Amino acid sequence: MKGFKRDWIFRVQVPNLEKNEVVYVVGNLPELGAWNHNQAVLMSQEHSSRRESPALFDNNSSGDFSSGDYNDDGYEGNAADSVSDSEGEDGRIFSQKIALPVDANIEFRYFVAVICQSNGTKNSAKTLIIRRWETHMTPRLIRKNIPSNFDNDVLPDPDKFGYHNNYYKIERGWLTDETVIQFKLFNNPIKLWKNRLQNRKVHIK
């Protein structure tokens, strides 16, 4: 079966998404970004009114965050264009269909991110800011030689974001292209000499 591929639909239900947040899947194979967040696969929100089947991801694409266009709010239209749709009790469902090799075990995780442009122009570089990601000790797994998980346009049940093997674990995202300098002050090292500032709360930026 070496060299053969089968289509696999990734579906996940994500609650409490902000308007500009989008959902990605990343995994151990090149088709899923090889654990590189910059090569992760952007998932599309399902429209509750149409229940469209997920589009097949082009595995020959450049692997950038997405090939969609930004709208006026600064996020990709093809993943967040149905934000106005009513959100279900357990959150919105995102999905993507990807051709994956049959002869390999596939590990993957979902994460929530925001896509930002450095200077606000359409053709500027894009930065992916990770908001939340699944942090279970063992990632989700698709075992080799398993056939496609859908048939005759019947979609598989969605995963629950953060839940794996009945255990919930997510953490805040990490820095990707940014730098943070953190100062910690102990034992009241700052003294204010002006009398009018004594016993007053002072904010330092």
MDAnalysis code that builds the backbone (N, CA, C; Angstrom):
import MDAnalysis as mda
import numpy as np

u = mda.Universe.empty(615, n_residues=205, atom_resindex=np.repeat(np.arange(205), 3), trajectory=True)
u.add_TopologyAttr("name", ["N", "CA", "C"] * 205)
u.add_TopologyAttr("resid", np.arange(1, 206))
u.add_TopologyAttr("resname", ["MET", "LYS", "GLY", "PHE", "LYS", "ARG", "ASP", "TRP", "ILE", "PHE", "ARG", "VAL", "GLN", "VAL", "PRO", "ASN", "LEU", "GLU", "LYS", "ASN", "GLU", "VAL", "VAL", "TYR", "VAL", "VAL", "GLY", "ASN", "LEU", "PRO", "GLU", "LEU", "GLY", "ALA", "TRP", "ASN", "HIS", "ASN", "GLN", "ALA", "VAL", "LEU", "MET", "SER", "GLN", "GLU", "HIS", "SER", "SER", "ARG", "ARG", "GLU", "SER", "PRO", "ALA", "LEU", "PHE", "ASP", "ASN", "ASN", "SER", "SER", "GLY", "ASP", "PHE", "SER", "SER", "GLY", "ASP", "TYR", "ASN", "ASP", "ASP", "GLY", "TYR", "GLU", "GLY", "ASN", "ALA", "ALA", "ASP", "SER", "VAL", "SER", "ASP", "SER", "GLU", "GLY", "GLU", "ASP", "GLY", "ARG", "ILE", "PHE", "SER", "GLN", "LYS", "ILE", "ALA", "LEU", "PRO", "VAL", "ASP", "ALA", "ASN", "ILE", "GLU", "PHE", "ARG", "TYR", "PHE", "VAL", "ALA", "VAL", "ILE", "CYS", "GLN", "SER", "ASN", "GLY", "THR", "LYS", "ASN", "SER", "ALA", "LYS", "THR", "LEU", "ILE", "ILE", "ARG", "ARG", "TRP", "GLU", "THR", "HIS", "MET", "THR", "PRO", "ARG", "LEU", "ILE", "ARG", "LYS", "ASN", "ILE", "PRO", "SER", "ASN", "PHE", "ASP", "ASN", "ASP", "VAL", "LEU", "PRO", "ASP", "PRO", "ASP", "LYS", "PHE", "GLY", "TYR", "HIS", "ASN", "ASN", "TYR", "TYR", "LYS", "ILE", "GLU", "ARG", "GLY", "TRP", "LEU", "THR", "ASP", "GLU", "THR", "VAL", "ILE", "GLN", "PHE", "LYS", "LEU", "PHE", "ASN", "ASN", "PRO", "ILE", "LYS", "LEU", "TRP", "LYS", "ASN", "ARG", "LEU", "GLN", "ASN", "ARG", "LYS", "VAL", "HIS", "ILE", "LYS"])
u.atoms.positions = np.array([
    [0.827, -1.205, 0.000],
    [0.000, 0.000, 0.000],
    [0.863, 1.257, 0.000],
    [2.187, 1.079, -0.121],
    [3.082, 2.226, -0.088],
    [2.790, 3.146, -1.260],
    [2.700, 4.423, -0.982],
    [2.430, 5.412, -2.010],
    [0.954, 5.704, -2.205],
    [0.074, 4.859, -1.674],
    [-1.359, 5.094, -1.807],
    [-1.822, 6.130, -0.785],
    [-2.843, 6.874, -1.174],
    [-3.421, 7.869, -0.271],
    [-4.927, 7.676, -0.190],
    [-5.497, 8.156, 0.920],
    [-6.943, 8.178, 1.048],
    [-7.347, 9.520, 1.639],
    [-8.540, 9.959, 1.287],
    [-9.044, 11.228, 1.812],
    [-9.503, 11.047, 3.251],
    [-9.181, 12.036, 4.069],
    [-9.582, 12.007, 5.476],
    [-10.175, 13.365, 5.833],
    [-11.331, 13.348, 6.469],
    [-11.972, 14.597, 6.876],
    [-11.677, 14.860, 8.348],
    [-11.002, 15.968, 8.597],
    [-10.789, 16.435, 9.964],
    [-11.959, 17.344, 10.326],
    [-12.631, 17.031, 11.430],
    [-13.745, 17.861, 11.915],
    [-13.566, 18.091, 13.405],
    [-13.758, 19.321, 13.821],
    [-13.605, 19.638, 15.241],
    [-14.610, 20.719, 15.618],
    [-15.171, 20.580, 16.801],
    [-16.115, 21.565, 17.327],
    [-15.402, 22.406, 18.375],
    [-15.426, 23.718, 18.167],
    [-14.659, 24.638, 19.017],
    [-15.608, 25.659, 19.635],
    [-15.701, 25.724, 20.963],
    [-16.571, 26.707, 21.604],
    [-15.845, 28.016, 21.879],
    [-16.620, 29.055, 22.095],
    [-16.108, 30.331, 22.610],
    [-15.025, 30.957, 21.735],
    [-15.201, 30.908, 20.423],
    [-14.238, 31.542, 19.524],
    [-14.516, 33.034, 19.432],
    [-13.446, 33.815, 19.414],
    [-13.581, 35.238, 19.143],
    [-13.778, 35.445, 17.640],
    [-14.211, 36.643, 17.268],
    [-14.558, 36.911, 15.874],
    [-13.386, 36.704, 14.927],
    [-12.172, 37.042, 15.363],
    [-11.020, 36.974, 14.464],
    [-10.205, 35.699, 14.630],
    [-10.693, 34.736, 15.390],
    [-9.937, 33.504, 15.612],
    [-10.301, 32.450, 14.570],
    [-9.302, 31.683, 14.158],
    [-9.488, 30.609, 13.192],
    [-8.889, 29.327, 13.760],
    [-9.192, 28.208, 13.102],
    [-8.806, 26.893, 13.616],
    [-7.889, 26.202, 12.613],
    [-6.843, 25.563, 13.131],
    [-5.869, 24.845, 12.309],
    [-5.726, 23.413, 12.798],
    [-5.231, 22.561, 11.902],
    [-4.791, 21.224, 12.280],
    [-3.342, 21.084, 11.831],
    [-2.510, 20.491, 12.684],
    [-1.094, 20.300, 12.378],
    [-0.701, 18.905, 12.835],
    [0.238, 18.283, 12.120],
    [0.603, 16.914, 12.460],
    [2.013, 16.560, 12.063],
    [2.309, 15.257, 12.114],
    [3.683, 14.796, 11.948],
    [4.093, 14.587, 10.496],
    [3.162, 14.680, 9.556],
    [3.486, 14.471, 8.143],
    [3.525, 15.799, 7.393],
    [4.225, 15.839, 6.251],
    [4.271, 17.081, 5.467],
    [2.886, 17.580, 5.071],
    [1.957, 16.659, 4.818],
    [0.600, 17.071, 4.444],
    [-0.089, 17.863, 5.555],
    [0.389, 17.689, 6.792],
    [-0.179, 18.396, 7.947],
    [0.805, 19.386, 8.547],
    [1.852, 19.714, 7.801],
    [2.773, 20.745, 8.259],
    [3.991, 20.266, 8.999],
    [4.103, 18.944, 9.254],
    [5.279, 18.384, 9.941],
    [5.548, 19.104, 11.265],
    [4.499, 19.377, 12.017],
    [4.549, 20.052, 13.324],
    [5.043, 21.494, 13.239],
    [5.098, 22.047, 12.052],
    [5.465, 23.458, 11.890],
    [4.177, 24.274, 11.811],
    [3.967, 25.165, 12.773],
    [2.712, 25.920, 12.798],
    [2.536, 26.777, 11.549],
    [3.644, 27.217, 10.948],
    [3.545, 28.027, 9.733],
    [3.074, 27.220, 8.527],
    [3.163, 25.890, 8.609],
    [2.721, 25.024, 7.520],
    [1.438, 24.274, 7.877],
    [0.824, 24.616, 8.993],
    [-0.404, 23.947, 9.413],
    [-1.535, 24.205, 8.420],
    [-2.565, 23.383, 8.485],
    [-3.685, 23.457, 7.540],
    [-4.838, 24.239, 8.168],
    [-5.243, 25.296, 7.493],
    [-6.376, 26.099, 7.938],
    [-7.676, 25.350, 7.673],
    [-8.545, 25.292, 8.667],
    [-9.822, 24.603, 8.529],
    [-10.929, 25.609, 8.223],
    [-11.979, 25.129, 7.577],
    [-13.091, 25.988, 7.170],
    [-14.294, 25.749, 8.069],
    [-14.955, 26.834, 8.424],
    [-16.150, 26.685, 9.247],
    [-17.301, 26.168, 8.407],
    [-18.030, 25.205, 8.942],
    [-19.199, 24.676, 8.254],
    [-20.376, 25.623, 8.444],
    [-21.100, 25.879, 7.359],
    [-22.276, 26.739, 7.416],
    [-23.472, 25.906, 7.846],
    [-24.084, 26.274, 8.918],
    [-25.202, 25.496, 9.446],
    [-26.377, 25.455, 8.484],
    [-26.468, 26.474, 7.623],
    [-27.605, 26.536, 6.702],
    [-27.416, 25.652, 5.481],
    [-26.136, 25.337, 5.146],
    [-25.896, 24.594, 3.911],
    [-25.237, 23.245, 4.145],
    [-24.501, 23.089, 5.256],
    [-23.807, 21.840, 5.565],
    [-22.943, 21.396, 4.393],
    [-22.139, 22.312, 3.876],
    [-21.290, 21.991, 2.740],
    [-20.230, 20.977, 3.136],
    [-19.873, 20.112, 2.190],
    [-18.782, 19.185, 2.441],
    [-17.473, 19.944, 2.452],
    [-16.505, 19.523, 3.277],
    [-15.225, 20.221, 3.338],
    [-14.503, 20.173, 1.999],
    [-13.802, 21.240, 1.687],
    [-13.028, 21.300, 0.449],
    [-11.739, 20.517, 0.610],
    [-11.267, 19.906, -0.464],
    [-10.016, 19.162, -0.425],
    [-8.847, 20.120, -0.387],
    [-7.995, 19.971, 0.601],
    [-6.818, 20.829, 0.713],
    [-5.816, 20.461, -0.366],
    [-5.257, 21.458, -1.031],
    [-4.286, 21.250, -2.099],
    [-2.929, 20.966, -1.492],
    [-2.504, 19.714, -1.512],
    [-1.235, 19.348, -0.903],
    [-0.038, 19.856, -1.686],
    [-0.269, 20.391, -2.876],
    [0.831, 20.941, -3.663],
    [0.978, 22.438, -3.474],
    [0.191, 23.006, -2.580],
    [0.282, 24.447, -2.362],
    [1.520, 24.778, -1.570],
    [1.767, 26.086, -1.396],
    [2.990, 26.531, -0.744],
    [3.006, 26.242, 0.736],
    [1.832, 25.939, 1.326],
    [1.786, 25.643, 2.742],
    [1.703, 26.870, 3.616],
    [1.500, 28.053, 3.010],
    [1.337, 29.250, 3.813],
    [0.061, 29.143, 4.628],
    [-0.143, 30.132, 5.505],
    [-1.274, 30.067, 6.418],
    [-2.567, 29.774, 5.679],
    [-2.791, 30.439, 4.570],
    [-4.007, 30.229, 3.804],
    [-3.863, 30.933, 2.471],
    [-4.629, 30.480, 1.498],
    [-4.630, 31.155, 0.201],
    [-5.782, 32.132, 0.079],
    [-6.579, 32.286, 1.140],
    [-7.722, 33.190, 1.092],
    [-7.308, 34.635, 1.216],
    [-8.291, 35.519, 1.134],
    [-8.052, 36.951, 1.223],
    [-8.513, 37.468, 2.564],
    [-7.893, 38.559, 2.981],
    [-8.292, 39.213, 4.219],
    [-9.470, 40.126, 3.944],
    [-10.387, 40.172, 4.910],
    [-11.450, 41.149, 4.803],
    [-11.100, 42.352, 5.656],
    [-12.046, 43.250, 5.824],
    [-11.762, 44.502, 6.522],
    [-11.421, 44.309, 7.984],
    [-11.796, 43.169, 8.567],
    [-11.503, 42.931, 9.972],
    [-10.141, 42.288, 10.177],
    [-9.446, 41.922, 9.082],
    [-8.090, 41.437, 9.205],
    [-7.949, 39.941, 9.338],
    [-8.985, 39.158, 9.040],
    [-8.828, 37.719, 9.101],
    [-9.252, 37.106, 7.783],
    [-8.914, 35.844, 7.615],
    [-9.157, 35.172, 6.356],
    [-10.647, 34.942, 6.139],
    [-11.124, 35.301, 4.970],
    [-12.542, 35.184, 4.707],
    [-13.021, 33.751, 4.589],
    [-12.194, 32.833, 4.039],
    [-12.695, 31.494, 3.801],
    [-12.793, 30.671, 5.065],
    [-12.255, 31.141, 6.180],
    [-12.376, 30.381, 7.417],
    [-13.317, 31.036, 8.393],
    [-13.532, 32.309, 8.254],
    [-14.349, 33.010, 9.244],
    [-15.521, 33.732, 8.614],
    [-15.850, 33.388, 7.366],
    [-16.880, 34.146, 6.683],
    [-18.268, 33.859, 7.222],
    [-18.428, 32.845, 8.066],
    [-19.745, 32.549, 8.606],
    [-19.799, 32.790, 10.098],
    [-18.990, 33.721, 10.569],
    [-18.992, 34.044, 11.984],
    [-20.373, 34.480, 12.435],
    [-21.117, 35.093, 11.521],
    [-22.436, 35.574, 11.884],
    [-23.438, 34.443, 12.059],
    [-23.101, 33.223, 11.574],
    [-23.999, 32.094, 11.763],
    [-24.188, 31.834, 13.251],
    [-25.345, 31.355, 13.610],
    [-25.599, 31.076, 15.020],
    [-24.684, 29.958, 15.492],
    [-24.059, 30.158, 16.638],
    [-23.154, 29.170, 17.196],
    [-23.948, 28.170, 18.002],
    [-23.667, 26.875, 17.784],
    [-24.368, 25.841, 18.519],
    [-24.016, 25.876, 19.992],
    [-24.725, 25.055, 20.734],
    [-24.523, 25.025, 22.183],
    [-23.089, 24.655, 22.535],
    [-22.473, 23.786, 21.722],
    [-21.114, 23.331, 22.001],
    [-20.068, 24.005, 21.130],
    [-20.445, 25.013, 20.357],
    [-19.479, 25.721, 19.539],
    [-19.672, 25.473, 18.057],
    [-18.868, 26.141, 17.264],
    [-18.918, 26.001, 15.810],
    [-18.062, 24.822, 15.361],
    [-18.417, 24.261, 14.216],
    [-17.696, 23.112, 13.672],
    [-16.840, 23.565, 12.495],
    [-15.580, 23.144, 12.505],
    [-14.634, 23.426, 11.427],
    [-14.181, 22.100, 10.831],
    [-13.914, 22.102, 9.534],
    [-13.528, 20.850, 8.881],
    [-12.592, 21.121, 7.713],
    [-11.901, 20.054, 7.302],
    [-11.040, 20.107, 6.126],
    [-10.766, 18.685, 5.670],
    [-10.789, 18.489, 4.356],
    [-10.508, 17.174, 3.776],
    [-9.106, 17.183, 3.191],
    [-8.305, 16.191, 3.568],
    [-6.902, 16.146, 3.161],
    [-6.566, 14.737, 2.694],
    [-5.798, 14.618, 1.624],
    [-5.318, 13.329, 1.146],
    [-4.090, 12.925, 1.954],
    [-4.167, 11.789, 2.632],
    [-3.098, 11.335, 3.527],
    [-2.606, 9.956, 3.115],
    [-1.320, 9.654, 3.325],
    [-0.793, 8.330, 2.983],
    [-1.422, 7.242, 3.846],
    [-1.609, 6.075, 3.250],
    [-2.240, 4.959, 3.957],
    [-1.244, 4.219, 4.839],
    [0.046, 4.228, 4.465],
    [1.030, 3.350, 5.103],
    [1.774, 4.011, 6.260],
    [1.203, 5.019, 6.894],
    [1.899, 5.702, 7.990],
    [0.913, 6.054, 9.094],
    [1.370, 5.918, 10.338],
    [0.593, 6.426, 11.461],
    [0.639, 7.953, 11.443],
    [-0.481, 8.582, 11.684],
    [-0.580, 10.040, 11.573],
    [-0.959, 10.621, 12.928],
    [-0.091, 11.456, 13.464],
    [-0.360, 12.156, 14.718],
    [-0.740, 13.601, 14.397],
    [-1.678, 14.147, 15.156],
    [-2.100, 15.522, 14.867],
    [-2.718, 16.162, 16.100],
    [-2.785, 17.496, 16.059],
    [-3.434, 18.296, 17.091],
    [-4.164, 19.457, 16.411],
    [-5.133, 19.999, 17.123],
    [-5.816, 21.213, 16.681],
    [-5.316, 22.402, 17.494],
    [-5.328, 23.585, 16.870],
    [-5.046, 24.792, 17.639],
    [-5.845, 25.971, 17.084],
    [-6.026, 26.965, 17.929],
    [-6.755, 28.190, 17.585],
    [-5.748, 29.317, 17.455],
    [-5.884, 30.118, 16.404],
    [-4.899, 31.170, 16.151],
    [-5.576, 32.407, 15.574],
    [-4.789, 33.462, 15.486],
    [-5.196, 34.703, 14.827],
    [-4.152, 35.018, 13.770],
    [-4.594, 35.400, 12.578],
    [-3.675, 35.762, 11.501],
    [-3.568, 37.277, 11.449],
    [-2.353, 37.783, 11.592],
    [-2.118, 39.228, 11.564],
    [-1.180, 39.572, 10.416],
    [-1.341, 40.773, 9.879],
    [-0.429, 41.303, 8.878],
    [0.436, 42.361, 9.530],
    [1.710, 42.389, 9.154],
    [2.672, 43.221, 9.864],
    [2.367, 44.707, 9.769],
    [1.948, 45.185, 8.591],
    [1.706, 46.623, 8.466],
    [0.314, 46.961, 7.945],
    [-0.567, 45.965, 7.913],
    [-1.948, 46.228, 7.546],
    [-2.237, 46.264, 6.062],
    [-1.218, 46.101, 5.208],
    [-1.459, 46.085, 3.769],
    [-1.690, 44.663, 3.300],
    [-2.404, 44.536, 2.198],
    [-2.868, 43.225, 1.763],
    [-1.730, 42.271, 1.435],
    [-0.648, 42.748, 0.849],
    [0.430, 41.878, 0.401],
    [1.597, 41.802, 1.381],
    [1.407, 42.296, 2.582],
    [2.486, 42.256, 3.564],
    [2.595, 40.861, 4.172],
    [3.690, 40.629, 4.876],
    [3.913, 39.333, 5.504],
    [2.862, 39.075, 6.574],
    [2.499, 37.800, 6.721],
    [1.486, 37.418, 7.692],
    [2.146, 36.747, 8.897],
    [1.604, 37.005, 10.058],
    [2.104, 36.410, 11.286],
    [0.987, 35.609, 11.933],
    [1.311, 34.383, 12.319],
    [0.337, 33.514, 12.961],
    [0.543, 33.572, 14.467],
    [-0.469, 34.023, 15.182],
    [-0.399, 34.120, 16.639],
    [-1.230, 32.992, 17.234],
    [-0.574, 32.082, 17.948],
    [-1.257, 30.945, 18.551],
    [-1.985, 31.406, 19.806],
    [-3.276, 31.143, 19.874],
    [-4.069, 31.513, 21.049],
    [-4.217, 30.334, 22.023],
    [-4.661, 29.195, 21.505],
    [-4.868, 28.005, 22.340],
    [-4.523, 26.771, 21.522],
    [-3.982, 25.756, 22.200],
    [-3.644, 24.529, 21.488],
    [-3.786, 23.330, 22.416],
    [-3.988, 22.178, 21.808],
    [-4.154, 20.945, 22.575],
    [-2.791, 20.453, 23.055],
    [-2.706, 20.099, 24.332],
    [-1.399, 19.755, 24.917],
    [-1.418, 18.409, 25.626],
    [-2.201, 17.471, 25.160],
    [-2.179, 16.136, 25.749],
    [-0.802, 15.504, 25.543],
    [-0.415, 14.639, 26.464],
    [0.894, 13.998, 26.371],
    [1.046, 13.249, 25.048],
    [0.003, 12.563, 24.628],
    [0.017, 11.879, 23.333],
    [-0.971, 12.576, 22.404],
    [-0.565, 12.901, 21.191],
    [-1.467, 13.585, 20.252],
    [-2.558, 12.653, 19.739],
    [-3.484, 13.205, 19.012],
    [-4.500, 12.395, 18.340],
    [-3.814, 11.508, 17.302],
    [-4.408, 10.362, 17.004],
    [-3.735, 9.377, 16.152],
    [-4.698, 8.785, 15.133],
    [-4.237, 8.725, 13.879],
    [-4.898, 7.955, 12.830],
    [-3.952, 6.809, 12.477],
    [-4.355, 5.592, 12.737],
    [-3.465, 4.450, 12.500],
    [-3.379, 4.127, 11.007],
    [-2.234, 3.600, 10.613],
    [-2.023, 3.275, 9.207],
    [-2.973, 2.165, 8.756],
    [-3.216, 2.148, 7.461],
    [-4.062, 1.162, 6.787],
    [-5.545, 1.287, 7.136],
    [-5.929, 2.356, 7.831],
    [-7.350, 2.602, 8.084],
    [-7.940, 3.324, 6.871],
    [-9.098, 2.889, 6.371],
    [-9.690, 3.558, 5.197],
    [-10.218, 4.944, 5.551],
    [-10.738, 5.621, 4.550],
    [-11.293, 6.957, 4.760],
    [-12.381, 6.927, 5.835],
    [-12.514, 8.037, 6.546],
    [-13.476, 8.097, 7.656],
    [-14.840, 8.635, 7.242],
    [-15.117, 8.669, 5.942],
    [-16.428, 9.125, 5.482],
    [-16.810, 8.346, 4.238],
    [-18.106, 8.336, 3.951],
    [-18.602, 7.590, 2.799],
    [-19.919, 8.205, 2.342],
    [-20.055, 8.375, 1.034],
    [-21.305, 8.884, 0.449],
    [-21.751, 10.193, 1.091],
    [-20.790, 11.094, 1.268],
    [-21.069, 12.437, 1.795],
    [-21.595, 12.436, 3.229],
    [-21.456, 11.318, 3.935],
    [-21.812, 11.271, 5.353],
    [-20.583, 11.679, 6.155],
    [-20.680, 12.800, 6.857],
    [-19.528, 13.330, 7.574],
    [-19.320, 12.605, 8.898],
    [-18.071, 12.427, 9.313],
    [-17.802, 11.818, 10.620],
    [-18.190, 12.771, 11.746],
    [-18.435, 12.219, 12.920],
    [-18.720, 13.065, 14.079],
    [-17.515, 13.952, 14.373],
    [-17.749, 15.199, 14.768],
    [-16.610, 16.094, 15.030],
    [-15.897, 15.756, 16.331],
    [-14.587, 15.977, 16.340],
    [-13.844, 15.937, 17.593],
    [-14.251, 17.139, 18.440],
    [-14.003, 17.061, 19.722],
    [-14.226, 18.182, 20.630],
    [-12.873, 18.820, 20.926],
    [-12.743, 20.089, 20.609],
    [-11.461, 20.760, 20.811],
    [-11.039, 20.666, 22.275],
    [-9.811, 20.172, 22.488],
    [-9.279, 20.050, 23.834],
    [-9.564, 18.726, 24.506],
    [-10.512, 17.943, 23.978],
    [-10.850, 16.646, 24.571],
    [-10.217, 15.518, 23.754],
    [-9.459, 14.661, 24.430],
    [-8.852, 13.499, 23.782],
    [-8.837, 12.358, 24.785],
    [-9.438, 11.223, 24.386],
    [-9.587, 10.082, 25.302],
    [-10.300, 10.500, 26.591],
    [-11.327, 11.324, 26.423],
    [-12.152, 11.801, 27.545],
    [-11.381, 12.659, 28.538],
    [-10.272, 13.210, 28.102],
    [-9.466, 14.059, 28.980],
    [-9.305, 15.423, 28.313],
    [-9.569, 16.484, 29.064],
    [-9.520, 17.839, 28.519],
    [-8.214, 18.511, 28.912],
    [-7.482, 18.999, 27.910],
    [-6.244, 19.715, 28.205],
    [-5.901, 20.654, 27.057],
    [-5.941, 21.946, 27.325],
    [-5.448, 22.950, 26.394],
    [-4.603, 23.940, 27.180],
    [-3.729, 24.642, 26.472],
    [-2.912, 25.678, 27.088],
    [-2.890, 26.894, 26.179],
    [-2.488, 28.008, 26.755],
    [-2.349, 29.222, 25.957],
    [-1.231, 29.039, 24.943],
    [-1.305, 29.804, 23.863],
    [-0.316, 29.685, 22.802],
    [1.052, 30.187, 23.207],
    [1.994, 30.018, 22.298],
    [3.373, 30.399, 22.549],
    [3.806, 31.476, 21.557],
    [4.910, 32.132, 21.854],
    [5.439, 33.139, 20.937],
    [6.017, 32.461, 19.705],
    [5.735, 33.017, 18.533],
    [6.268, 32.468, 17.291],
    [7.290, 33.400, 16.648],
    [6.907, 34.652, 16.449],
    [7.813, 35.624, 15.838],
    [8.049, 36.825, 16.742],
    [7.516, 36.777, 17.954],
    [7.610, 37.920, 18.848],
    [8.677, 37.685, 19.913],
    [9.018, 38.752, 20.615],
    [9.954, 38.684, 21.738],
    [9.352, 39.413, 22.926],
    [9.421, 38.791, 24.086],
    [8.912, 39.405, 25.305],
    [10.048, 39.524, 26.304],
    [10.209, 40.712, 26.877],
    [11.169, 40.934, 27.958],
    [10.372, 41.167, 29.229],
    [10.599, 40.333, 30.219],
    [9.833, 40.409, 31.454],
    [10.737, 40.837, 32.604],
    [10.316, 41.886, 33.301],
    [11.047, 42.368, 34.470],
    [10.276, 41.977, 35.728],
    [10.998, 41.514, 36.723],
    [10.386, 41.207, 38.010],
    [11.088, 42.021, 39.093],
    [10.304, 42.712, 39.894],
    [10.834, 43.569, 40.952],
    [10.426, 42.998, 42.304],
    [11.387, 42.924, 43.219],
    [11.135, 42.337, 44.528],
    [11.515, 43.319, 45.637],
    [10.842, 43.191, 46.767],
    [11.189, 43.924, 47.994],
    [11.150, 45.442, 47.816],
    [10.170, 45.940, 47.098],
    [9.967, 47.388, 46.952],
    [11.230, 48.135, 46.517],
    [11.807, 47.811, 45.374],
    [13.075, 48.435, 44.966],
    [12.918, 49.856, 44.427],
    [11.702, 50.273, 44.100],
    [11.500, 51.604, 43.517],
    [11.027, 52.564, 44.601],
    [11.721, 53.700, 44.694],
    [11.353, 54.724, 45.674],
    [10.951, 56.001, 44.933],
    [9.855, 56.605, 45.338],
    [9.362, 57.846, 44.751],
    [9.623, 58.985, 45.729],
    [10.303, 60.034, 45.237],
    [10.729, 61.119, 46.120],
    [9.731, 62.266, 46.188],
    [8.836, 62.360, 45.244],
    [7.852, 63.438, 45.266],
    [6.755, 63.118, 46.280],
    [6.495, 64.077, 47.146],
    [5.517, 63.853, 48.208],
    [4.121, 63.563, 47.666],
    [3.788, 64.194, 46.546],
    [2.431, 64.013, 46.023],
    [2.194, 62.602, 45.491],
    [3.266, 61.852, 45.286],
    [3.129, 60.480, 44.799],
    [3.184, 59.449, 45.918],
    [3.430, 59.887, 47.126],
    [3.503, 58.957, 48.241],
    [2.129, 58.331, 48.502],
    [2.147, 57.042, 48.769],
    [0.930, 56.283, 49.104],
    [-0.119, 56.313, 47.994],
    [0.347, 56.500, 46.776],
    [-0.554, 56.460, 45.627],
    [-0.142, 55.331, 44.698],
    [-1.110, 54.781, 44.019],
    [-0.826, 53.714, 43.062],
    [-0.249, 54.327, 41.790],
    [0.911, 53.837, 41.362],
    [1.606, 54.370, 40.195],
    [1.767, 53.253, 39.176],
    [1.467, 53.564, 37.927],
    [1.623, 52.597, 36.837],
    [2.840, 52.978, 36.002],
    [3.687, 52.004, 35.712],
    [4.900, 52.243, 34.932],
    [4.806, 51.447, 33.640],
    [5.058, 52.130, 32.501],
    [5.033, 51.449, 31.206],
    [6.436, 51.482, 30.588],
])
